[in-house]
Amino acid sequence: MIKPIENAKDGWKFSTVQLSAVGFAIMGVAEAANQAWVTLPPEVQALVPMTPTVGWIIFGLTMVSRFFTLTGKNKDEASS
């Protein structure tokens, strides 16, 4: 059975949540940019890094971040 963690109300402080939010925002911007991608000249397209690579990096950092904890003033402020 899946149960919420004890400090779920402070979930926005977790580094994995923050990194996932950054990844979500980047992927949203990438999708919007993809809509205009076809209008760019080939010379400009060659200068822009591939957005899937950025996504892989963000989500890779998300996995790595679970191996670290955030320390706070007391136990309630530290992530699990």
LINCOR-V866362 format. One record per pair of residues at least 4 apart in sequence whose ideal C-beta (glycine too) atoms are under 6 Angstrom apart, sorted by the first residue. I is the first residue (numbers start at 1). GAP is how many residues later the second one is. If there is no record, write none. Layout:
i-><I | I>
gap-><GAP | GAP>
This chain:
i-><4 | 5 | 11 | 12 | 14 | 15 | 15 | 16 | 16 | 16 | 19 | 19 | 19 | 20 | 23 | 23 | 26 | 27 | 30 | 40 | 40 | 56 | 69 | 69 | 70 | 71 | 72 | 72 | 73>
gap-><4 | 75 | 6 | 5 | 65 | 4 | 50 | 46 | 49 | 50 | 42 | 43 | 46 | 42 | 35 | 36 | 28 | 28 | 21 | 4 | 5 | 4 | 9 | 10 | 9 | 7 | 5 | 6 | 4>
